[in-house]
Amino acid sequence: MHVINKNVLGTPLEPCGLEIRSGFYRDGYCRTGDLDLGKHVVCAVLTKGFLVYSLTRGNDLITPRPDWDFPGLKPGDKWCLCATRWKEAFEAGCAPPVILESCHESVTDIIDLDVLKAHV
């Protein structure tokens, strides 16, 4: 049986970006499952401020890792973020903008929808 993933608006989940294969399953969608302990469900448009913040928190998204088929990210790239990391960045004042159509509906278990709507 095929499961149709929904976004926070209640419509079918749209890809976060297919230029760089994002998401826990590296298929471009911010969908989740039992193995995704980080809940990679927030589709964000990365900013320099967020990338630097993430680096200071121990998650280097900037440096390319060819051995992991990871090109490194730059401002303007779209990427599926862990909901808790986005919320942490929001509380620190550096949350990147989100694309609601590409944020998985389960994100509202962690982040209030009105907060996400304020960051489009």
DSSP file (Angstrom, degrees, kcal/mol; ACC not computed):
  #  RESIDUE AA STRUCTURE BP1 BP2  ACC     N-H-->O    O-->H-N    N-H-->O    O-->H-N    TCO  KAPPA ALPHA  PHI   PSI    X-CA   Y-CA   Z-CA
    1    1 A M              0   0    0      0, 0.0     2,-0.5     0, 0.0     0, 0.0   0.000 360.0 360.0 360.0 129.7    0.0    0.0    0.0
    2    2 A H        -     0   0    0      2,-0.0     2,-0.5     1,-0.0     0, 0.0  -0.724 360.0-144.8 -87.7 127.2    1.4    3.4   -1.0
    3    3 A V        -     0   0    0     -2,-0.5     2,-0.8     1,-0.0    -1,-0.0  -0.786   6.3-142.8 -92.6 129.9    1.2    6.1    1.7
    4    4 A I        -     0   0    0     -2,-0.5     2,-0.2     8,-0.0    -2,-0.0  -0.836  17.6-143.4 -92.8 113.9    0.6    9.6    0.5
    5    5 A N        -     0   0    0     -2,-0.8     8,-2.6     8,-0.1     2,-0.3  -0.552  15.1-150.8 -76.3 140.4    2.6   12.0    2.7
    6    6 A K  B     -A   12   0A   0      6,-0.3    99,-2.3    -2,-0.2   100,-0.3  -0.788   3.1-135.3-111.4 154.3    0.9   15.3    3.5
    7    7 A N  B >   -B  104   0B   0      4,-2.9     3,-1.9    -2,-0.3    97,-0.2  -0.373  41.4 -87.7 -96.0-177.4    2.4   18.7    4.2
    8    8 A V  T 3  S+     0   0    0     95,-1.4    93,-0.1    92,-0.8    96,-0.1   0.633 127.3  58.4 -68.1 -13.3    1.4   21.1    7.0
    9    9 A L  T 3  S-     0   0    0     91,-0.3    -1,-0.3    94,-0.2    92,-0.1   0.453 117.8-111.1 -93.1  -3.1   -1.3   22.6    4.7
   10   10 A G  S <  S+     0   0    0     -3,-1.9    -2,-0.1     1,-0.3     3,-0.1   0.544  82.4 111.5  86.3   7.8   -3.0   19.2    4.4
   11   11 A T  S    S-     0   0    0      1,-0.1    -4,-2.9     3,-0.0    -1,-0.3  -0.626  82.6 -64.5-106.7 169.0   -2.1   18.7    0.7
   12   12 A P  B     -A    6   0A   0      0, 0.0    -6,-0.3     0, 0.0    -1,-0.1  -0.252  62.6-101.7 -56.3 138.0    0.3   16.2   -0.9
   13   13 A L        -     0   0    0     -8,-2.6    89,-0.2    -6,-0.1    -8,-0.1  -0.386  37.4-149.0 -62.0 128.7    3.9   16.8    0.2
   14   14 A E        -     0   0    0     87,-2.4    16,-0.4    -2,-0.1    -1,-0.1  -0.669  28.2 -90.1 -97.0 155.8    6.0   18.5   -2.4
   15   15 A P        -     0   0    0      0, 0.0    14,-0.2     0, 0.0     3,-0.1  -0.309  24.0-141.6 -63.9 149.2    9.7   18.0   -3.0
   16   16 A C  S    S-     0   0    0     12,-3.6     2,-0.2     1,-0.3    13,-0.2   0.765  75.6 -41.4 -79.9 -27.6   12.0   20.3   -1.0
   17   17 A G      > -     0   0    0     11,-0.9     5,-0.7     5,-0.1    -1,-0.3  -0.556  42.3-155.0 161.2 131.1   14.4   20.5   -3.9
   18   18 A L  T   5S+     0   0    0     -2,-0.2     3,-0.2    -3,-0.1    11,-0.1   0.500  82.2  81.1-102.7  -4.7   15.7   18.0   -6.3
   19   19 A E  T   5S+     0   0    0      1,-0.3     2,-0.5     9,-0.1    -1,-0.1   0.929 107.5  26.3 -64.9 -44.7   19.0   19.8   -7.2
   20   20 A I  T   5S-     0   0    0     58,-0.2     2,-1.1     8,-0.1    -1,-0.3  -0.987  96.6-119.1-118.7 124.2   20.6   18.4   -4.0
   21   21 A R  T   5 +     0   0    0     -2,-0.5     2,-0.1    -3,-0.2    -3,-0.1  -0.480  47.5 171.7 -70.2  99.7   19.1   15.2   -2.8
   22   22 A S      X +     0   0    0     -2,-1.1     6,-2.4    -5,-0.7     5,-0.5  -0.359  23.7  69.8 -99.3 179.7   17.8   16.1    0.6
   23   23 A G  T > 5S-     0   0    0     57,-0.3     3,-1.5     3,-0.2     7,-0.2   0.085  90.6 -78.2  92.3 157.2   15.7   14.3    3.2
   24   24 A F  T 3 5S+     0   0    0      7,-0.6    -1,-0.1    16,-0.4     6,-0.1   0.863 135.9  41.9 -56.6 -37.5   16.3   11.4    5.4
   25   25 A Y  T 3 5S-     0   0    0      4,-0.4    -1,-0.3     6,-0.3    -2,-0.1   0.381 108.2-126.5 -92.4   3.5   15.7    9.1    2.4
   26   26 A R  T < 5S+     0   0    0     -3,-1.5    -3,-0.2     3,-0.2    -2,-0.1   0.851  77.7 118.0  52.8  40.5   17.7   11.3    0.1
   27   27 A D  S   <S-     0   0    0     -5,-0.5    -4,-0.2     2,-0.3    -1,-0.1   0.279  91.4-101.1-114.5   7.2   14.8   11.5   -2.4
   28   28 A G  S    S+     0   0    0     -6,-2.4   -12,-3.6     1,-0.3   -11,-0.9   0.380  89.6 109.7  90.7  -4.1   14.2   15.2   -2.2
   29   29 A Y        -     0   0    0     -7,-0.4     2,-1.4   -14,-0.2    -4,-0.4  -0.860  67.9-136.6-110.5 141.1   11.2   14.9    0.2
   30   30 A C        +     0   0    0     72,-0.5    74,-0.6   -16,-0.4     2,-0.2  -0.422  58.6 136.9 -89.0  59.3   11.1   15.9    3.9
   31   31 A R        -     0   0    0     -2,-1.4    -7,-0.6    72,-0.1     2,-0.3  -0.629  36.9-152.4-103.3 166.0    9.3   12.8    4.8
   32   32 A T        +     0   0    0     -2,-0.2     2,-0.3     7,-0.1     5,-0.1  -0.805  14.9 174.4-134.7 171.0   10.0   10.6    7.9
   33   33 A G    >   -     0   0    0     -2,-0.3     3,-1.3     3,-0.1     6,-0.2  -0.917  54.0 -69.5-162.3-175.7    9.7    7.1    9.1
   34   34 A D  T 3  S+     0   0    0     -2,-0.3    -2,-0.0     1,-0.3    -1,-0.0   0.795 127.5  51.4 -59.4 -31.5   10.6    4.9   12.1
   35   35 A L  T 3  S+     0   0    0      1,-0.1     2,-1.6     2,-0.1    -1,-0.3   0.656  87.0  90.0 -81.5 -15.0   14.4    5.0   11.3
   36   36 A D    X   +     0   0    0     -3,-1.3     3,-1.1     1,-0.2    -1,-0.1  -0.595  47.0 167.6 -85.2  81.7   14.5    8.8   11.1
   37   37 A L  T 3  S+     0   0    0     -2,-1.6    -1,-0.2     1,-0.2    -2,-0.1   0.760  74.6  55.0 -68.2 -24.2   15.2    9.6   14.7
   38   38 A G  T 3  S-     0   0    0     -3,-0.2    45,-0.6    45,-0.0    46,-0.5   0.555 101.3-132.8 -85.5  -8.0   16.0   13.3   13.8
   39   39 A K    <   -     0   0    0     -3,-1.1    44,-2.1     1,-0.2     2,-2.1   0.982  18.0-159.9  51.8  70.5   12.7   13.9   12.1
   40   40 A H  E     +C   82   0C   0     42,-0.2   -16,-0.4    -9,-0.2    42,-0.3  -0.505  48.4 126.1 -78.1  72.7   14.0   15.6    8.9
   41   41 A V  E     +     0   0C   0     -2,-2.1    63,-1.4    40,-0.6     2,-0.6   0.349  35.3  92.2-120.7   3.7   10.7   17.2    8.2
   42   42 A V  E     -C   81   0C   0     39,-2.0    39,-3.4    -3,-0.2     2,-0.8  -0.904  59.5-152.3-105.1 116.9   11.4   21.0    7.8
   43   43 A C  E     +C   80   0C   0     -2,-0.6    56,-2.2    56,-0.3     2,-0.3  -0.793  27.8 179.1 -86.7 114.8   12.1   22.2    4.3
   44   44 A A  E     -CD  79  98C   0     35,-2.5    35,-2.2    -2,-0.8     2,-0.8  -0.869  36.0-135.1-120.6 150.1   14.3   25.2    4.7
   45   45 A V  E     -C   78   0C   0     52,-2.4    33,-0.2    -2,-0.3    32,-0.1  -0.918  44.4-125.3 -97.9 109.2   16.0   27.7    2.4
   46   46 A L        -     0   0    0     31,-3.0    30,-3.0    -2,-0.8     2,-0.3  -0.186  25.8-163.8 -66.4 145.8   19.4   27.9    4.0
   47   47 A T     >  -     0   0    0     28,-0.2     4,-2.5    47,-0.2     5,-0.2  -0.837  32.7-114.8-120.7 160.2   20.9   31.1    5.1
   48   48 A K  H  > S+     0   0    0     -2,-0.3     4,-2.5     1,-0.2     5,-0.3   0.921 117.0  54.9 -59.8 -43.3   24.5   32.0    6.0
   49   49 A G  H  > S+     0   0    0      1,-0.2     4,-2.2     2,-0.2    -1,-0.2   0.899 110.1  44.8 -58.5 -42.7   23.4   32.7    9.6
   50   50 A F  H  > S+     0   0    0      2,-0.2     4,-3.3     1,-0.2     5,-0.2   0.924 111.4  52.4 -68.9 -43.1   21.8   29.3   10.0
   51   51 A L  H  X S+     0   0    0     -4,-2.5     4,-1.9     1,-0.2    10,-0.3   0.904 112.5  45.5 -60.1 -41.3   24.7   27.4    8.4
   52   52 A V  H  X S+     0   0    0     -4,-2.5     4,-2.1     2,-0.2    -1,-0.2   0.919 113.2  50.5 -66.9 -43.2   27.2   29.1   10.8
   53   53 A Y  H  X S+     0   0    0     -4,-2.2     4,-1.1    -5,-0.3    -2,-0.2   0.936 109.9  49.9 -58.6 -47.4   24.8   28.4   13.7
   54   54 A S  H  <>S+     0   0    0     -4,-3.3     5,-2.6     1,-0.2     3,-0.4   0.890 108.5  53.4 -59.8 -40.3   24.6   24.7   12.7
   55   55 A L  H ><5S+     0   0    0     -4,-1.9     3,-1.7     1,-0.2    -1,-0.2   0.909 106.4  51.9 -61.0 -43.1   28.4   24.5   12.5
   56   56 A T  H 3<5S+     0   0    0     -4,-2.1    -1,-0.2     1,-0.3    -2,-0.2   0.729 106.4  55.8 -67.0 -20.3   28.7   25.9   16.0
   57   57 A R  T 3<5S-     0   0    0     -4,-1.1    -1,-0.3    -3,-0.4    -2,-0.2   0.335 127.2 -98.7 -93.5   6.0   26.2   23.2   17.2
   58   58 A G  T < 5S+     0   0    0     -3,-1.7     2,-0.6    -5,-0.1    -3,-0.2   0.565  92.1 112.2  93.2   8.9   28.4   20.4   15.7
   59   59 A N      < -     0   0    0     -5,-2.6     2,-1.0    -6,-0.2    -2,-0.2  -0.842  49.5-163.1-119.2  94.8   26.6   19.8   12.4
   60   60 A D        +     0   0    0     -2,-0.6    -8,-0.1     1,-0.2    12,-0.1  -0.655  22.5 161.5 -81.0 102.7   28.8   21.0    9.6
   61   61 A L        +     0   0    0     -2,-1.0    12,-2.7   -10,-0.3    -1,-0.2   0.426  67.2  65.5 -96.2  -1.7   26.5   21.3    6.5
   62   62 A I  S    S+     0   0    0     10,-0.3    -1,-0.1   -11,-0.2    -2,-0.1   0.876  79.5  81.1 -90.2 -42.4   29.1   23.5    4.7
   63   63 A T  S    S-     0   0    0      9,-0.1     9,-0.3     1,-0.1     2,-0.0  -0.504  81.6-121.3 -74.6 125.7   32.0   21.2    4.1
   64   64 A P        -     0   0    0      0, 0.0     3,-0.1     0, 0.0    -1,-0.1  -0.377  21.3-165.3 -62.3 142.7   31.7   18.8    1.1
   65   65 A R  B > > +E   70   0D   0      5,-3.2     3,-2.2     1,-0.1     5,-2.1  -0.726   9.9 177.6-129.6  80.3   31.9   15.1    1.9
   66   66 A P  G > 5S+     0   0    0      0, 0.0     3,-1.5     0, 0.0    -1,-0.1   0.822  79.6  63.2 -55.6 -33.2   32.5   13.3   -1.4
   67   67 A D  G 3 5S+     0   0    0      1,-0.3    -2,-0.0     2,-0.1     0, 0.0   0.724 110.7  38.9 -65.2 -20.0   32.7   10.0    0.5
   68   68 A W  G < 5S-     0   0    0     -3,-2.2    -1,-0.3     2,-0.2    -3,-0.0   0.244 116.3-113.8-108.2   9.1   29.1   10.5    1.6
   69   69 A D  T < 5S+     0   0    0     -3,-1.5    -2,-0.1    -4,-0.3     0, 0.0   0.890  71.2 143.0  56.3  41.0   28.0   11.9   -1.8
   70   70 A F  B   < -E   65   0D   0     -5,-2.1    -5,-3.2     1,-0.1    -1,-0.2  -0.956  38.5-165.6-116.6 117.0   27.4   15.2    0.0
   71   71 A P        -     0   0    0      0, 0.0    -1,-0.1     0, 0.0    -2,-0.0   0.584  42.9-110.7 -78.3  -9.3   28.3   18.4   -1.9
   72   72 A G        -     0   0    0     -9,-0.3     2,-0.3    -7,-0.1   -10,-0.3   0.143  34.1-105.6  84.0 147.3   28.3   20.8    1.0
   73   73 A L        -     0   0    0    -12,-2.7     6,-0.0    -3,-0.1   -12,-0.0  -0.758  29.6-171.8-114.0 156.5   25.5   23.4    1.3
   74   74 A K    >   -     0   0    0     -2,-0.3     3,-2.2   -28,-0.0   -28,-0.2  -0.904  44.2 -66.7-137.7 164.4   25.5   27.2    0.8
   75   75 A P  T 3  S+     0   0    0      0, 0.0   -28,-0.2     0, 0.0     3,-0.1  -0.266 120.8  31.0 -54.0 137.3   23.0   30.0    1.3
   76   76 A G  T 3  S+     0   0    0    -30,-3.0   -29,-0.1     1,-0.4     2,-0.1   0.104  88.0 124.8  98.0 -20.1   19.9   29.6   -0.9
   77   77 A D    <   -     0   0    0     -3,-2.2   -31,-3.0   -32,-0.1     2,-0.4  -0.416  59.8-129.2 -68.5 148.3   20.1   25.8   -1.0
   78   78 A K  E     +C   45   0C   0    -33,-0.2     2,-0.3    -3,-0.1   -33,-0.2  -0.851  36.3 168.1 -99.0 136.1   16.9   23.9    0.0
   79   79 A W  E     -C   44   0C   0    -35,-2.2   -35,-2.5    -2,-0.4     2,-0.7  -0.998  39.4-116.5-151.2 143.4   17.5   21.2    2.6
   80   80 A C  E     -C   43   0C   0     -2,-0.3   -57,-0.3   -37,-0.2     2,-0.2  -0.739  40.1-164.6 -82.7 113.7   15.4   19.0    4.9
   81   81 A L  E     -C   42   0C   0    -39,-3.4   -39,-2.0    -2,-0.7   -40,-0.6  -0.650  27.0 -99.8 -98.9 154.5   16.3   20.0    8.5
   82   82 A C  E  >  -C   40   0C   0    -42,-0.3     4,-2.3    -2,-0.2   -42,-0.2  -0.532  32.2-129.6 -66.7 136.6   15.6   18.1   11.7
   83   83 A A  H  > S+     0   0    0    -44,-2.1     4,-2.4   -45,-0.6     5,-0.2   0.887 106.8  51.4 -59.1 -40.8   12.6   19.7   13.4
   84   84 A T  H  > S+     0   0    0    -46,-0.5     4,-2.2     1,-0.2    -1,-0.2   0.863 109.1  50.4 -68.2 -34.0   14.4   20.1   16.7
   85   85 A R  H  > S+     0   0    0    -47,-0.2     4,-2.5    -3,-0.2    -2,-0.2   0.907 111.2  48.4 -69.0 -40.6   17.4   21.8   15.1
   86   86 A W  H  X S+     0   0    0     -4,-2.3     4,-2.6     2,-0.2    -2,-0.2   0.936 112.8  48.3 -62.9 -44.7   15.2   24.3   13.3
   87   87 A K  H  X S+     0   0    0     -4,-2.4     4,-2.4     1,-0.2    -2,-0.2   0.901 110.7  51.2 -61.9 -40.9   13.3   25.0   16.5
   88   88 A E  H  X S+     0   0    0     -4,-2.2     4,-1.2     2,-0.2    -1,-0.2   0.913 111.2  47.8 -60.7 -43.9   16.6   25.5   18.3
   89   89 A A  H  <>S+     0   0    0     -4,-2.5     5,-3.0     2,-0.2     6,-0.5   0.880 109.4  54.0 -65.9 -38.1   17.7   27.9   15.6
   90   90 A F  H ><5S+     0   0    0     -4,-2.6     3,-1.3     4,-0.3    -2,-0.2   0.937 108.2  48.8 -59.3 -47.1   14.4   29.7   15.9
   91   91 A E  H 3<5S+     0   0    0     -4,-2.4    -1,-0.2     1,-0.3    -2,-0.2   0.769 111.3  50.9 -65.6 -24.9   14.9   30.1   19.7
   92   92 A A  T 3<5S-     0   0    0     -4,-1.2    -1,-0.3    -5,-0.2    -2,-0.2   0.454 119.2-112.3 -90.1  -2.6   18.4   31.5   19.0
   93   93 A G  T < 5S+     0   0    0     -3,-1.3    -3,-0.2    -4,-0.5    -2,-0.1   0.696  94.4  92.4  83.8  19.7   17.0   34.0   16.4
   94   94 A C      < +     0   0    0     -5,-3.0    -4,-0.3    -8,-0.1   -47,-0.2   0.026  42.7 145.8-136.2  32.2   18.5   32.4   13.3
   95   95 A A        -     0   0    0     -6,-0.5     3,-0.1    -5,-0.2    -9,-0.1  -0.509  45.1-127.8 -70.6 134.7   15.9   30.1   11.8
   96   96 A P        -     0   0    0      0, 0.0   -50,-0.1     0, 0.0    -1,-0.1  -0.396  33.6 -86.1 -77.9 160.8   16.0   29.9    8.0
   97   97 A P        -     0   0    0      0, 0.0   -52,-2.4     0, 0.0     2,-0.3  -0.249  46.1-142.3 -61.4 154.4   12.8   30.5    6.0
   98   98 A V  B     -D   44   0C   0     21,-3.0     2,-0.6    18,-0.3   -54,-0.2  -0.792  11.4-134.6-118.1 161.8   10.6   27.4    5.3
   99   99 A I    >   -     0   0    0    -56,-2.2     3,-1.9    -2,-0.3     4,-0.3  -0.934  17.7-162.2-114.4 103.3    8.6   26.1    2.4
  100  100 A L  G >  S+     0   0    0     -2,-0.6     3,-1.4     1,-0.3   -92,-0.8   0.840  85.9  60.4 -58.3 -38.7    5.3   25.0    3.9
  101  101 A E  G 3  S+     0   0    0      1,-0.3   -87,-2.4   -94,-0.1    -1,-0.3   0.687 111.3  42.4 -63.3 -17.0    4.3   22.9    0.9
  102  102 A S  G <  S+     0   0    0     -3,-1.9     2,-0.6   -89,-0.2   -72,-0.5   0.320  89.4 100.7-113.9   5.3    7.4   20.8    1.5
  103  103 A C  S <  S-     0   0    0     -3,-1.4   -95,-1.4    -4,-0.3   -94,-0.2  -0.835  77.9-118.8 -92.8 124.4    7.3   20.5    5.3
  104  104 A H  B >   -B    7   0B   0    -63,-1.4     3,-2.2   -74,-0.6   -97,-0.3  -0.313  19.2-120.2 -63.1 142.1    5.9   17.2    6.5
  105  105 A E  G >  S+     0   0    0    -99,-2.3     3,-1.4     1,-0.3    -1,-0.1   0.751 107.2  70.5 -56.4 -27.1    2.7   17.4    8.6
  106  106 A S  G >  S+     0   0    0   -100,-0.3     3,-1.9     1,-0.3    -1,-0.3   0.647  76.5  82.2 -68.5 -12.8    4.4   15.7   11.5
  107  107 A V  G X> S+     0   0    0     -3,-2.2     4,-2.9     1,-0.3     3,-2.1   0.809  77.0  70.1 -61.3 -27.6    6.5   18.8   12.1
  108  108 A T  G <4 S+     0   0    0     -3,-1.4    -1,-0.3     1,-0.3    -2,-0.2   0.588  83.4  70.5 -70.7  -6.7    3.6   20.4   14.0
  109  109 A D  G <4 S+     0   0    0     -3,-1.9    -1,-0.3    -4,-0.1    -2,-0.2   0.699 117.7  21.1 -73.0 -18.9    4.2   17.8   16.8
  110  110 A I  T <4 S+     0   0    0     -3,-2.1     2,-0.4     1,-0.3    -2,-0.2   0.704 128.5  39.8-117.7 -36.4    7.4   19.8   17.5
  111  111 A I  S  < S-     0   0    0     -4,-2.9    -1,-0.3     4,-0.0     2,-0.1  -0.974  83.4-114.9-125.5 132.5    6.9   23.3   16.0
  112  112 A D    >>  -     0   0    0     -2,-0.4     4,-1.8     1,-0.1     3,-0.7  -0.399  22.2-129.9 -64.4 136.9    3.7   25.3   16.1
  113  113 A L  H 3> S+     0   0    0      1,-0.3     4,-2.8     2,-0.2     5,-0.2   0.855 107.6  57.7 -58.4 -37.4    2.2   25.9   12.6
  114  114 A D  H 3> S+     0   0    0      2,-0.2     4,-1.4     1,-0.2    -1,-0.3   0.858 104.3  52.3 -64.6 -33.1    1.9   29.7   13.2
  115  115 A V  H <4 S+     0   0    0     -3,-0.7     4,-0.3     2,-0.2    -1,-0.2   0.930 111.5  46.4 -65.6 -45.1    5.6   29.8   13.9
  116  116 A L  H >< S+     0   0    0     -4,-1.8     3,-2.0     1,-0.2   -18,-0.3   0.923 109.7  53.8 -62.8 -43.5    6.4   28.1   10.6
  117  117 A K  H >< S+     0   0    0     -4,-2.8     3,-0.9     1,-0.3    -1,-0.2   0.815 102.8  58.1 -61.6 -29.8    3.9   30.3    8.7
  118  118 A A  T 3< S+     0   0    0     -4,-1.4    -1,-0.3     1,-0.2    -2,-0.2   0.542 104.3  55.0 -75.8  -6.2    5.8   33.4   10.1
  119  119 A H  T <         0   0    0     -3,-2.0   -21,-3.0    -4,-0.3    -1,-0.2  -0.053 360.0 360.0-120.0  31.6    9.0   32.1    8.5
  120  120 A V    <         0   0    0     -3,-0.9    -1,-0.1   -23,-0.2    -2,-0.1   0.462 360.0 360.0 -88.1 360.0    8.0   31.7    4.9
